[in-house]
């Protein structure tokens, strides 16, 4: 039977290089896994190899920044011999599976650098404020420094050429990085040959392309990132979809002219992108953005150029990717986070196994949030990212199959069950409700949680595929658990929602956040949400979308300011969505009393009262360790304790913990 997504598997060309299909592992910064000289160590080589083995036609590595003396970066130019040797190893591994390799180079971060004591004054195209510390003014680059940046980039590209890479991508006029800082008038105030006209603003891009051509020859392909909109209302201020705004940065009209000019000066293709660090949720789309959120902008670029356009941006759903290709909107699709979640994305689509694709949920907790915190790149739903070699042993069949009883069918329990069952254990989940999911069930209620629904369906399929026995409607006491015919017991019974000591909190119209998500039909019009964490803010947004009138009360001086913070893109977009939807927010609030029809509080030392048909308590979760303690103290069997019951976290912490315990049994 022909593959229904056959168009995704047709070849295309970048310059004279043929790519076997139209599925690209697009660039994602491999923070924490490169060697000190920017070289690809064995961990990263295995990481990229796994995506090539998984069927991607083209691998584009995460950004490498050549050392030009202006930014503290691991650089291939520090030890070029080592860089060439390791890149050659990577190219050979990727080529083994018929994939091609492009290395991406970051020109420079410029005003996007987060200043700290290790940096000198940040530099940019002009003297403009730093993106993250507006009190710090960036220093304007001299012409000599620009020439050094160009030469360092060309020299680093040449190392890839020597190593056998098939091409390179220049992280160019996109994202608010240095190429964009030259290409956006709001940041480029120069009056010399690098400012003013379109050609001058793109001069650095031309000099890089000319230098690569001179050093690597005319047939070595070079693509570049291009963003078609800055999506900025002003400095550090994005706009939400549907919001009327005046573009502070670069608009579509000028961007399309830039695309035509970049093609004219010799670039061989575009890796599409949009947004900037000032509008982070356009640059790295979170769950609140729709799937395929960049398609329309990319199509506009594709109509104006004659070189391939590769489209990332939440293209993880095969049907959406297929439509973009089959309708001629773009030439290829790029998947970065989706291939973090499942390196076999391409092969599974090719085999017609799309239901087995482990879905990216666009939470950004393991990837973007980790990178921004200076931590190693990870993935919330795939614990094996950058542990591909170790995973071989992890999922190997065990020598001694055991009977494993898992108490709780939430995400931690399901991941533990999946991992243990793959290894050959006999696994049974005992779940108090009539279905799997735990807090995933209420969490997936809002429309913007479609990816969460896909993840739950994936887990349900994995339970069936790996022959995990399911026992529903089983609220297990410690006595019942101890009586089970099991060699190993795993307690994954979930956390308890925290309830504050407020007068009237036990009234009938006061409910928890999870109860509200499951029972929207019983809620009145005026809703007071107590708690301005991510969950409370999402509930308020969802209630507003249902036509209700929520307000949010938060004790801290900021929203989502707790111990576990969402990624910047999530936090910024959710706050902007609350503003756009005119949802009142009150900070530094001390709730005094809940009456039958109101909430009485103190805010900034002033007494206030708000009408409330319902009050929703969403101030987080607390550990739920009583059952574990009872079991652990009463048996000599192996007993494990995982998930939110042990320490409230998020999907990432639950999945990683469940996976580790499932592998340890």
C-alpha positions as CSV (number, residue, x, y, z in Angstrom):
1,X,0.0,0.0,0.0
2,X,1.5,3.4,-0.9
3,X,2.4,5.6,2.0
4,X,-0.2,8.3,2.5
5,X,2.6,10.8,3.3
6,X,4.7,9.8,0.2
7,X,5.5,13.4,-0.6
8,X,7.5,13.7,2.6
9,X,9.8,11.1,1.2
10,X,10.6,12.5,-2.2
11,X,14.2,13.8,-2.6
12,X,15.1,17.5,-3.0
13,X,18.3,19.5,-3.6
14,X,20.1,22.1,-1.7
15,X,22.5,23.5,-4.3
16,X,23.9,20.3,-5.9
17,X,23.5,18.2,-2.8
18,X,20.6,15.7,-3.0
19,X,18.7,15.1,0.2
20,X,16.9,11.7,0.3
21,X,13.6,13.0,1.8
22,X,12.1,16.3,2.9
23,X,12.4,15.7,6.7
24,X,15.2,17.7,8.3
25,X,16.6,17.4,11.8
26,X,16.7,21.2,12.3
27,X,19.2,23.0,14.5
28,X,18.9,23.0,18.3
29,X,21.8,24.2,20.5
30,X,23.4,21.2,22.1
31,X,24.1,23.1,25.4
32,X,26.3,21.1,27.8
33,X,27.3,18.3,25.4
34,X,30.0,19.8,23.2
35,X,33.7,19.6,24.0
36,X,35.6,22.6,25.3
37,X,36.8,23.5,21.8
38,X,33.2,23.2,20.3
39,X,34.0,19.8,18.8
40,X,31.5,17.0,18.6
41,X,32.2,14.5,21.4
42,X,31.0,10.9,21.3
43,X,27.8,11.8,23.1
44,X,26.8,14.3,20.4
45,X,27.9,12.0,17.6
46,X,25.6,9.3,18.9
47,X,22.8,11.8,19.4
48,X,22.9,12.9,15.8
49,X,23.6,9.4,14.5
50,X,20.4,8.2,16.2
51,X,18.3,10.9,14.3
52,X,20.0,9.9,11.0
53,X,19.3,6.2,11.8
54,X,15.7,7.3,12.6
55,X,15.2,8.4,9.0
56,X,16.0,12.2,8.8
57,X,17.3,13.1,5.3
58,X,19.4,16.0,6.6
59,X,20.9,16.6,10.0
60,X,21.6,20.3,10.8
61,X,23.7,20.5,14.0
62,X,23.1,23.0,16.8
63,X,24.9,26.3,16.5
64,X,28.7,26.5,16.8
65,X,30.2,30.0,17.5
66,X,33.7,30.6,16.1
67,X,36.0,32.4,18.5
68,X,36.6,35.9,17.3
69,X,37.6,37.4,20.7
70,X,34.4,39.1,21.5
71,X,32.4,36.4,23.3
72,X,33.3,33.5,25.6
73,X,32.5,30.5,23.4
74,X,33.8,27.1,22.9
75,X,35.3,27.4,19.4
76,X,36.5,25.1,16.7
77,X,39.3,27.5,16.0
78,X,40.9,26.8,19.4
79,X,41.8,23.3,18.4
80,X,41.0,23.0,14.7
81,X,42.6,19.6,14.3
82,X,40.4,18.0,17.0
83,X,37.3,19.7,15.5
84,X,38.0,18.3,12.0
85,X,38.6,14.8,13.4
86,X,35.4,14.8,15.4
87,X,33.3,16.3,12.6
88,X,34.7,13.7,10.2
89,X,33.5,11.0,12.6
90,X,30.1,12.6,12.8
91,X,29.8,12.9,9.0
92,X,30.7,9.3,8.5
93,X,28.1,8.1,11.1
94,X,25.4,10.3,9.5
95,X,26.3,9.2,6.0
96,X,26.1,5.6,7.0
97,X,22.3,5.9,7.0
98,X,22.0,7.9,3.8
99,X,21.5,11.3,5.6
100,X,23.5,14.5,4.8
101,X,25.2,16.7,7.4
102,X,25.1,20.5,7.6
103,X,26.9,22.2,10.5
104,X,25.2,25.4,11.7
105,X,27.3,28.4,12.7
106,X,26.2,31.3,14.9
107,X,27.7,34.6,13.8
108,X,27.4,36.1,17.3
109,X,24.8,36.6,20.0
110,X,25.4,40.3,20.5
111,X,22.6,42.0,22.5
112,X,21.0,38.6,23.2
113,X,23.9,37.6,25.6
114,X,22.8,37.4,29.2
115,X,25.5,39.5,30.8
116,X,27.5,38.1,33.8
117,X,30.8,38.7,35.4
118,X,32.6,36.6,32.7
119,X,31.6,38.9,29.8
120,X,33.0,42.2,28.8
121,X,30.5,44.9,27.7
122,X,28.3,43.1,25.1
123,X,28.6,44.3,21.5
124,X,26.1,44.8,18.8
125,X,25.6,46.4,15.4
126,X,25.1,49.7,17.2
127,X,25.0,51.1,20.7
128,X,21.6,49.6,21.8
129,X,20.4,48.2,25.1
130,X,21.0,44.6,26.0
131,X,17.9,42.3,25.5
132,X,18.0,40.9,29.0
133,X,19.6,43.7,31.0
134,X,18.3,47.0,29.4
135,X,20.4,49.0,31.8
136,X,23.5,47.7,30.0
137,X,24.3,49.5,26.7
138,X,26.0,47.3,24.1
139,X,29.1,48.7,22.4
140,X,29.0,49.3,18.7
141,X,31.2,46.9,16.7
142,X,34.1,48.5,14.8
143,X,34.6,47.7,11.2
144,X,37.8,45.8,12.1
145,X,35.8,43.6,14.5
146,X,33.2,42.9,11.9
147,X,35.9,41.7,9.6
148,X,37.3,39.4,12.3
149,X,33.8,37.9,12.8
150,X,33.5,37.3,9.1
151,X,36.9,35.7,8.9
152,X,36.4,33.5,11.9
153,X,33.1,32.3,10.5
154,X,34.7,31.5,7.1
155,X,37.6,29.7,8.7
156,X,35.4,27.6,10.9
157,X,33.2,26.7,7.9
158,X,36.3,25.6,6.1
159,X,37.0,23.1,8.9
160,X,33.6,21.5,8.2
161,X,34.3,21.4,4.5
162,X,37.7,19.6,5.2
163,X,35.9,17.2,7.5
164,X,33.4,16.0,4.9
165,X,30.3,17.9,6.0
166,X,27.9,18.3,3.1
167,X,27.2,21.9,3.7
168,X,26.7,24.6,6.4
169,X,23.9,26.8,7.7
170,X,24.6,30.3,8.9
171,X,22.3,31.4,11.7
172,X,21.7,34.7,9.9
173,X,19.0,37.3,9.8
174,X,16.7,35.7,12.4
175,X,16.0,35.5,16.1
176,X,17.5,38.8,17.1
177,X,21.0,37.4,16.8
178,X,23.8,39.5,15.3
179,X,22.8,39.0,11.7
180,X,19.3,40.3,12.7
181,X,20.9,43.1,14.7
182,X,22.4,44.3,11.5
183,X,19.1,43.6,9.6
184,X,16.7,45.4,11.8
185,X,16.6,49.2,11.8
186,X,15.5,49.3,15.5
187,X,19.0,47.9,16.3
188,X,21.1,49.1,13.4
189,X,21.8,52.8,13.5
190,X,25.1,52.7,11.6
191,X,25.9,55.3,8.9
192,X,28.8,53.4,7.4
193,X,28.9,50.6,4.9
194,X,27.1,48.3,7.4
195,X,24.0,50.4,7.9
196,X,21.2,52.2,6.0
197,X,20.4,50.4,2.8
198,X,19.2,46.7,2.6
199,X,22.5,45.8,0.9
200,X,24.5,47.5,3.6
201,X,22.5,45.8,6.4
202,X,23.2,42.4,4.8
203,X,26.8,43.2,4.0
204,X,28.1,40.9,6.7
205,X,26.0,38.1,5.2
206,X,27.4,38.7,1.8
207,X,31.0,38.8,3.1
208,X,30.5,35.5,4.8
209,X,29.0,33.9,1.7
210,X,31.8,35.3,-0.5
211,X,34.4,34.1,1.9
212,X,33.0,30.6,2.0
213,X,32.8,30.4,-1.8
214,X,36.4,31.5,-2.1
215,X,37.6,29.0,0.4
216,X,35.3,26.0,-0.2
217,X,34.5,26.4,-3.8
218,X,31.2,27.2,-5.6
219,X,29.6,23.8,-5.0
220,X,29.7,23.7,-1.2
221,X,26.1,24.6,-0.2
222,X,25.3,27.3,2.3
223,X,21.9,27.9,3.8
224,X,20.9,30.6,6.2
225,X,18.3,31.3,8.8
226,X,15.8,34.0,7.8
227,X,13.0,35.4,9.9
228,X,10.2,37.2,8.1
229,X,8.8,39.2,11.1
230,X,10.3,40.3,14.4
231,X,6.8,40.0,16.0
232,X,7.7,42.9,18.4
233,X,5.5,45.6,19.8
234,X,8.6,47.1,21.3
235,X,11.8,46.1,23.1
236,X,11.3,42.8,25.1
237,X,7.6,42.9,24.1
238,X,6.0,40.4,21.7
239,X,2.4,40.2,20.6
240,X,0.0,37.3,20.8
241,X,-1.7,35.8,17.7
242,X,-4.7,37.9,16.7
243,X,-3.5,41.0,18.5
244,X,-3.3,44.2,16.4
245,X,0.1,45.8,16.7
246,X,2.6,48.0,14.9
247,X,5.8,46.1,14.1
248,X,8.8,47.5,16.0
249,X,11.3,45.3,14.3
250,X,11.4,44.1,10.7
251,X,8.1,43.5,8.8
252,X,7.2,41.0,6.2
253,X,7.7,43.3,3.2
254,X,11.4,44.1,3.9
255,X,12.1,40.5,5.0
256,X,10.9,39.2,1.6
257,X,13.2,41.6,-0.2
258,X,16.0,40.4,2.0
259,X,15.2,36.8,1.0
260,X,15.5,37.7,-2.6
261,X,18.8,39.5,-2.0
262,X,20.2,36.6,0.0
263,X,19.4,34.3,-2.9
264,X,21.0,36.7,-5.3
265,X,24.3,36.8,-3.4
266,X,24.6,33.0,-3.4
267,X,22.8,31.4,-0.5
268,X,21.4,28.0,-1.5
269,X,18.4,27.7,0.8
270,X,16.6,29.0,3.9
271,X,16.0,27.4,7.3
272,X,13.0,29.4,8.2
273,X,12.4,31.1,11.5
274,X,10.6,34.0,12.9
275,X,10.5,36.1,16.1
276,X,13.4,37.3,18.3
277,X,14.6,37.0,21.9
278,X,12.4,40.0,22.5
279,X,9.3,38.0,21.3
280,X,10.6,34.6,22.6
281,X,7.3,32.8,22.1
282,X,7.4,33.4,18.4
283,X,11.1,32.3,18.2
284,X,10.5,29.1,20.3
285,X,6.8,28.4,20.1
286,X,5.3,27.0,23.3
287,X,2.2,24.9,23.7
288,X,-0.1,27.9,23.5
289,X,0.9,28.4,19.8
290,X,-1.0,26.2,17.3
291,X,0.7,23.4,15.4
292,X,2.3,24.6,12.2
293,X,2.3,28.2,13.5
294,X,4.9,29.5,11.0
295,X,3.4,28.0,7.8
296,X,1.8,31.2,6.4
297,X,4.9,33.3,6.8
298,X,7.1,30.6,5.3
299,X,4.8,30.2,2.3
300,X,5.0,34.0,1.7
301,X,8.8,33.6,1.5
302,X,8.6,30.5,-0.7
303,X,6.6,32.5,-3.3
304,X,9.3,35.1,-3.6
305,X,12.4,32.9,-3.9
306,X,13.7,30.1,-6.1
307,X,15.7,28.2,-3.5
308,X,14.4,25.7,-1.0
309,X,12.7,26.8,2.2
310,X,12.9,24.4,5.1
311,X,10.1,25.0,7.7
312,X,10.4,24.2,11.4
313,X,8.0,25.5,14.0
314,X,5.8,22.9,15.6
315,X,5.7,20.7,12.5
316,X,5.5,17.5,14.6
317,X,2.1,16.3,13.4
318,X,2.7,14.2,10.2
319,X,-0.6,15.4,8.5
320,X,0.4,19.0,9.0
321,X,3.9,18.4,7.7
322,X,2.5,16.5,4.7
323,X,0.0,19.3,3.7
324,X,2.8,21.9,3.9
325,X,4.9,19.9,1.4
326,X,2.1,18.6,-0.9
327,X,0.5,22.0,-1.3
328,X,3.9,23.5,-2.2
329,X,4.0,25.9,0.7
330,X,7.6,24.9,1.5
331,X,10.2,22.5,0.2
332,X,11.0,20.5,3.4
333,X,10.0,20.5,7.0
334,X,12.3,20.9,10.0
335,X,11.8,19.0,13.2
336,X,14.0,19.8,16.3
337,X,12.0,19.3,19.5
338,X,10.0,16.6,17.8
339,X,13.1,14.5,17.1
340,X,14.3,15.1,20.7
341,X,11.1,13.4,21.7
342,X,11.3,10.6,19.1
343,X,14.5,10.2,17.0
344,X,12.6,7.7,14.8
345,X,10.0,10.3,13.7
346,X,10.8,9.9,10.0
347,X,11.0,6.1,10.0
348,X,7.7,5.8,11.9
349,X,5.9,8.0,9.4
350,X,7.4,6.1,6.5
351,X,6.3,2.8,8.0
352,X,2.8,4.1,8.7
353,X,3.3,4.0,12.5
354,X,2.5,7.6,13.3
355,X,0.5,6.5,16.4
356,X,3.8,5.2,17.8
357,X,5.6,8.5,17.5
358,X,6.3,9.8,21.0
359,X,4.9,13.3,20.8
360,X,6.7,16.5,21.8
361,X,4.4,18.4,24.1
362,X,6.0,21.8,23.4
363,X,6.6,22.3,27.1
364,X,10.2,23.5,26.5
365,X,11.1,22.3,30.0
366,X,13.9,19.9,29.0
367,X,15.2,21.8,26.0
368,X,14.8,25.6,26.0
369,X,14.4,26.0,29.8
370,X,17.5,23.8,30.4
371,X,19.6,25.7,27.9
372,X,18.5,29.1,29.3
373,X,19.5,27.9,32.8
374,X,22.9,26.8,31.5
375,X,22.0,23.2,32.0
376,X,22.6,20.3,29.5
377,X,20.0,19.8,26.7
378,X,17.4,17.3,27.7
379,X,13.8,16.4,26.7
380,X,10.8,16.2,29.1
381,X,9.3,13.1,27.4
382,X,12.4,11.3,26.3
383,X,14.9,10.6,29.1
384,X,17.4,9.0,26.6
385,X,18.4,12.3,24.9
386,X,22.2,12.4,24.8
387,X,22.2,9.0,26.6
388,X,21.7,7.1,23.4
389,X,24.6,4.7,24.0
390,X,23.5,4.0,27.6
391,X,19.9,3.3,26.4
392,X,21.1,0.1,24.7
393,X,21.8,-1.5,28.0
394,X,18.9,0.2,29.7
395,X,16.3,-1.5,27.6
396,X,18.1,-4.9,27.2
397,X,16.0,-7.9,28.4
398,X,16.6,-8.7,32.0
399,X,17.9,-12.1,33.1
400,X,15.3,-12.6,35.8
401,X,11.8,-11.5,35.0
402,X,9.9,-10.2,38.0
403,X,6.3,-9.4,38.9
404,X,6.0,-5.7,39.3
405,X,3.0,-3.9,40.9
406,X,2.7,-0.2,40.1
407,X,0.3,1.7,42.3
408,X,-0.9,4.6,40.2
409,X,-1.4,5.1,36.5
410,X,-0.2,8.6,36.1
411,X,2.7,9.6,33.9
412,X,5.3,8.4,36.3
413,X,3.6,5.0,36.8
414,X,3.1,4.6,33.0
415,X,6.7,5.4,32.1
416,X,7.9,3.0,34.8
417,X,5.6,0.3,33.5
418,X,6.7,0.9,29.9
419,X,10.4,0.7,30.7
420,X,10.1,-2.4,33.0
421,X,7.8,-4.2,30.5
422,X,10.3,-3.6,27.6
423,X,12.9,-5.2,29.8
424,X,10.8,-8.4,30.2
425,X,9.1,-7.9,33.5
426,X,5.5,-8.8,34.2
427,X,3.9,-5.4,35.0
428,X,0.5,-4.6,36.5
429,X,-0.8,-1.1,37.1
430,X,-3.4,-0.6,39.8
431,X,-5.3,2.7,39.2
432,X,-8.0,4.1,41.4
433,X,-9.9,5.8,38.5
434,X,-11.4,4.1,35.5
435,X,-8.7,5.3,33.1
436,X,-5.0,6.0,32.9
437,X,-3.5,9.5,33.1
438,X,-3.7,10.8,36.7
439,X,-3.3,14.6,36.6
440,X,-2.8,14.3,32.8
441,X,-6.6,14.0,32.5
442,X,-7.5,17.5,33.9
443,X,-4.2,19.0,32.5
444,X,-5.2,18.1,28.9
445,X,-8.6,19.8,29.1
446,X,-7.8,23.2,27.6
447,X,-7.7,23.4,23.8
448,X,-4.0,24.4,23.9
449,X,-3.1,21.1,25.5
450,X,-3.7,19.0,22.3
451,X,-0.1,17.7,22.5
452,X,-0.8,16.4,26.1
453,X,-3.7,14.4,24.7
454,X,-1.4,12.9,22.1
455,X,1.0,11.9,24.8
456,X,-1.6,10.2,26.9
457,X,-2.8,8.3,23.8
458,X,0.8,7.3,23.1
459,X,1.2,6.0,26.6
460,X,-2.1,4.0,26.4
461,X,-0.8,2.5,23.2
462,X,2.5,1.6,24.8
463,X,0.7,-0.1,27.7
464,X,-1.1,-2.3,25.2
465,X,1.9,-2.9,23.0
466,X,4.1,-4.0,25.9
467,X,1.4,-6.1,27.5
468,X,1.1,-4.1,30.7
469,X,-1.9,-5.4,32.7
470,X,-4.3,-2.7,33.9
471,X,-6.6,-2.9,36.9
472,X,-8.9,0.1,37.0
473,X,-11.2,1.3,39.9
474,X,-8.7,-0.2,42.4
475,X,-8.1,2.2,45.3
476,X,-5.5,0.1,47.0
477,X,-4.9,0.1,50.8
478,X,-1.6,-0.8,52.2
479,X,-3.0,-4.2,53.3
480,X,-4.2,-4.9,49.8
481,X,-0.9,-3.9,48.3
482,X,1.1,-6.1,50.7
483,X,-1.1,-9.1,49.8
484,X,-0.4,-8.8,46.0
485,X,1.6,-11.5,44.3
486,X,4.4,-9.2,43.4
487,X,8.2,-9.2,43.7
488,X,8.5,-5.4,43.3
489,X,6.2,-2.6,44.4
490,X,6.3,0.9,42.9
491,X,4.3,3.6,44.6
492,X,3.2,6.3,42.1
493,X,0.0,7.4,43.7
494,X,0.3,11.1,42.9
495,X,0.6,14.3,45.0
496,X,-2.1,16.0,47.0
497,X,-3.3,19.5,46.1
498,X,-2.3,22.0,48.6
499,X,-5.2,23.7,50.5
500,X,-4.4,26.9,52.3
501,X,-5.7,27.8,55.8
502,X,-8.3,30.4,54.8
503,X,-11.6,30.9,56.6
504,X,-14.3,29.5,54.3
505,X,-12.0,27.4,52.2
506,X,-14.2,24.3,52.9
507,X,-17.3,25.9,51.5
508,X,-19.1,24.0,48.8
509,X,-18.4,26.5,46.0
510,X,-14.6,26.3,46.6
511,X,-12.9,23.7,44.5
512,X,-9.4,22.7,43.5
513,X,-7.8,23.4,40.1
514,X,-8.0,19.8,38.9
515,X,-11.7,19.6,39.9
516,X,-12.4,22.9,38.0
517,X,-10.8,21.5,34.9
518,X,-13.0,18.4,35.0
519,X,-16.2,20.2,35.9
520,X,-16.5,23.4,34.0
521,X,-20.2,22.9,33.5
522,X,-20.9,23.5,37.2
523,X,-19.0,26.8,37.5
524,X,-20.7,30.1,37.9
525,X,-19.9,33.3,36.0
526,X,-17.5,35.1,38.4
527,X,-14.5,33.0,39.3
528,X,-11.7,33.8,41.6
529,X,-8.5,31.8,41.0
530,X,-6.3,31.7,44.1
531,X,-2.8,31.0,42.8
532,X,-0.8,32.6,40.0
533,X,1.5,29.7,39.1
534,X,1.5,28.2,35.6
535,X,-1.5,26.0,36.4
536,X,-3.6,28.8,37.9
537,X,-2.8,31.1,35.0
538,X,-3.7,28.4,32.5
539,X,-7.0,27.7,34.3
540,X,-7.9,31.4,34.2
541,X,-7.1,31.7,30.5
542,X,-9.2,28.5,29.8
543,X,-12.1,29.9,31.9
544,X,-12.1,33.1,29.9
545,X,-12.2,31.1,26.7
546,X,-15.3,29.4,28.0
547,X,-17.0,32.8,28.4
548,X,-16.6,33.1,32.2
549,X,-15.1,36.0,34.2
550,X,-12.0,34.9,36.1
551,X,-9.5,36.9,38.1
552,X,-6.2,35.7,39.5
553,X,-4.9,36.3,43.0
554,X,-1.2,35.7,43.7
555,X,0.7,36.1,47.0
556,X,4.1,36.7,45.4
557,X,5.1,39.9,43.5
558,X,5.1,38.1,40.1
559,X,3.2,35.4,38.3
560,X,4.8,32.0,37.9
561,X,7.5,32.8,40.3
562,X,7.7,29.6,42.3
563,X,10.5,27.0,42.6
564,X,9.6,25.2,39.4
565,X,9.3,27.9,36.7
566,X,8.1,27.4,33.1
567,X,10.4,28.3,30.2
568,X,10.7,32.0,29.3
569,X,8.6,31.5,26.2
570,X,5.8,29.9,28.1
571,X,5.8,32.5,30.9
572,X,5.9,35.5,28.6
573,X,3.2,34.2,26.3
574,X,0.9,33.1,29.1
575,X,1.2,36.5,30.8
576,X,0.6,38.3,27.5
577,X,-2.5,36.1,26.8
578,X,-3.9,37.0,30.2
579,X,-3.4,40.7,29.4
580,X,-4.8,40.3,25.9
581,X,-7.9,38.6,27.3
582,X,-8.4,41.3,29.9
583,X,-8.1,38.9,32.9
584,X,-7.5,40.9,36.1
585,X,-4.3,40.0,37.9
586,X,-3.6,41.0,41.6
587,X,-0.1,40.4,43.1
588,X,1.1,40.5,46.7
589,X,-2.4,39.4,47.8
590,X,-3.3,38.1,51.2
591,X,-6.6,36.3,51.1
592,X,-8.4,36.8,54.4
593,X,-11.8,35.1,54.0
594,X,-14.0,33.3,51.6
595,X,-17.8,34.0,52.0
596,X,-20.7,32.4,50.2
597,X,-20.5,35.0,47.4
598,X,-17.1,36.8,47.6
599,X,-13.4,36.7,48.5
600,X,-12.1,39.2,51.0
601,X,-8.4,40.0,50.8
602,X,-5.7,42.5,51.4
603,X,-3.6,43.8,48.5
604,X,-0.9,46.4,49.0
605,X,-2.2,47.1,52.5
606,X,-5.7,47.8,51.2
607,X,-8.8,45.8,51.9
608,X,-10.6,44.5,48.8
609,X,-13.6,42.2,48.1
610,X,-14.4,40.4,44.8
611,X,-17.6,38.6,43.9
612,X,-17.2,34.9,43.5
613,X,-19.6,32.3,42.3
614,X,-16.8,29.9,42.6
615,X,-13.3,30.0,44.1
616,X,-10.6,27.8,42.6
617,X,-7.6,26.9,44.7
618,X,-4.5,26.4,42.7
619,X,-1.5,27.0,44.9
620,X,0.5,23.8,44.0
621,X,0.9,20.3,45.3
622,X,2.4,18.6,48.2
623,X,4.0,15.2,48.7
624,X,1.8,12.2,49.5
625,X,4.1,9.8,51.2
626,X,1.9,8.0,53.8
627,X,1.2,5.0,51.6
628,X,4.9,4.5,50.7
629,X,6.0,4.7,54.3
630,X,3.4,2.1,55.4
631,X,4.5,-0.3,52.6
632,X,8.2,0.3,53.0
633,X,8.1,-0.4,56.7
634,X,6.0,-3.6,56.3
635,X,7.8,-5.7,53.7
636,X,11.2,-6.9,52.7
637,X,10.3,-6.7,49.0
638,X,11.9,-4.0,46.8
639,X,9.7,-0.9,47.1
640,X,10.2,2.2,45.0
641,X,8.6,5.7,45.4
642,X,8.3,7.9,42.3
643,X,6.5,10.9,40.8
644,X,4.6,13.8,42.3
645,X,3.8,11.8,45.4
646,X,7.4,11.8,46.3
647,X,8.2,15.4,45.3
648,X,5.8,17.5,43.3
649,X,7.3,18.4,40.0
650,X,6.2,18.4,36.3
651,X,5.9,15.9,33.5
652,X,9.6,15.9,32.9
653,X,10.5,15.0,36.5
654,X,7.9,12.3,36.6
655,X,8.8,10.7,33.3
656,X,12.5,10.7,34.0
657,X,12.1,9.2,37.5
658,X,9.7,6.6,36.2
659,X,12.1,5.6,33.5
660,X,15.0,5.4,35.9
661,X,13.1,3.1,38.3
662,X,11.7,1.0,35.5
663,X,15.2,0.4,34.2
664,X,16.6,-0.4,37.7
665,X,14.2,-3.2,38.4
